[in-house]
Amino acid sequence: MTAQETAPAAGIPMKLGHSPDSDDAFMFYGLAHNKVDAEGLVFEHILKDIQTLNEWAQEGRLECTAISVHAYAFVSDKYAILTHGASMGDGYGPMIVVQKDKEVSDLSTLKIAIPGLMTSAFLSLSLFIGKPYEYVVMPFDTIMEAVAAGEVEAGLIIHEGQLTHETLGLKCILDLGKWWKEDTGLPLPLGVNAIRKDLSPDLQLRASRSLKRSIVHALENRSGALTHAMQYAGDMDPGTADTFVGMYVNNWTVDMGEPGKRSIQMFLDRAAEQGLIAPVGPVEFVE
């Protein structure tokens, strides 16, 4: 153990939920290896899939957690959104993939596999289609294979499938991040870090600063952070993993700024206007 990786002293425990994916692992590298100042907080990393984290957030189970922006509509009474740690699709994002005989004009007539009812991918697709459609919930990492095997007619893919779907002979007929950028001029908000509102303002800010330091550290020490992230990259080769991490851990992740906040508010307001979620009012952010 190096001097930079000394074991943390006893401090205030803080449960931190994030998914076991390469992009989340990358951004939390600094905290996981005790390379950044945690301001007296001791983070316990809880690794669960995003659907589980969304469900847990409804119970307020973790002090700090990754959630889908869609899920914020169901947990806004318990959590505020941190202005860093966001996954934004800046002209790219979740995709609809099909076998080669389907087109985007067919979408509302197809049975579509989706990765979860509270995912931002599902909400953005519902915004795009604008009317009821048939869907089935499947684990995100089985959707491409189900489309290739003909078990479903189309699949809504997230994560690294955006880069690898062509290897299964699938084609993308809709990129929801590209659609949102063309429609609004803003990045598509997908995932965020959220913090429980019942924590003291001091604890919220200490946790917020610690998490932001971890993201900055990873970007400034990309090789070490990517090596750490490869543990969670499945069978992705390092080059593909690096590309994927770069898509979702970048300047938007360090600070979403006013454009990011505006996009989140617009995303949720449009969904409420279409009756897809209950109105959330002004989104609460912690800097």
Summary of the structure (lengths in Angstrom):
residues: 287
radius of gyration: 18.6
end to end distance: 32.9
largest distance: 59.4
contacts: 999
relative contact order: 0.21
helix: 47%
strand: 20%
